[in-house]
Amino acid sequence: MNNPLMVALIIEGAVIVIMLIVLFWLVRAQLKLKYDYQLLNDIVHSNSNDISGLCSAALTVDSRIAEVDSRIAVTDGYINDLAAKIAEVEQEGEQAAHPYSGDIRKVRSGASVNELMQNSGLSHDEAALLIRLHGSKTPP
C-alpha cells in the first residue's frame, strides 16, 4: 500500500513542478509581451508626433508657395507690360529710323504707284522707286 501512495505523490510532485515551470514560462512571456507592447506604443506615439509636425510644416510651405505663386503672377504681369512697352519703343524707333517703312509694307502687300501717291503723299518717282526696290520679285 505504501508503494502506490508513493508513486501517486511522485506523480503529483512532478505535475506540480511541470506546472510551476509552465507558469514561470508564461509569466516571463507575458512580461516580454508587455515590454514589446510598451515599446511599440512609444514608437507609434513618436511617429504620430512626427506626422503632426510634418503636416504642420506642409501647411506652412503650402501657404508660402501660394504667396510666391501670387508674386510670380504679379511679376509676370509686370514683365508682359514691360515687354509690350519695349516693343512699342522699338517699333517707334524703327519707324523713326525708316520714314518709308509703312510705305514699304504697303508695297509688299501689293500697293500701286497711284495708291502710294494718294495715301502717303509720295511723288511719282518716289513711289515707283519703292515699288522697284520692295515690290514683288516676279516679272510682270
Buried (B, 14 or more C-beta within 10 A) or exposed (E): EEEEEEEEEEEEEEEEEEEEEEEEEEEEEEEEEEEEEEEEEEEEEEEEEEEEEEEEEEEEEEEEEEEEEEEEEEEEEEEEEEEEEEEEEEEEEEEEEEEBEEBBEBBEEEBEBEBBBEEBEBEEEBBBBBBEEBBEEEEE
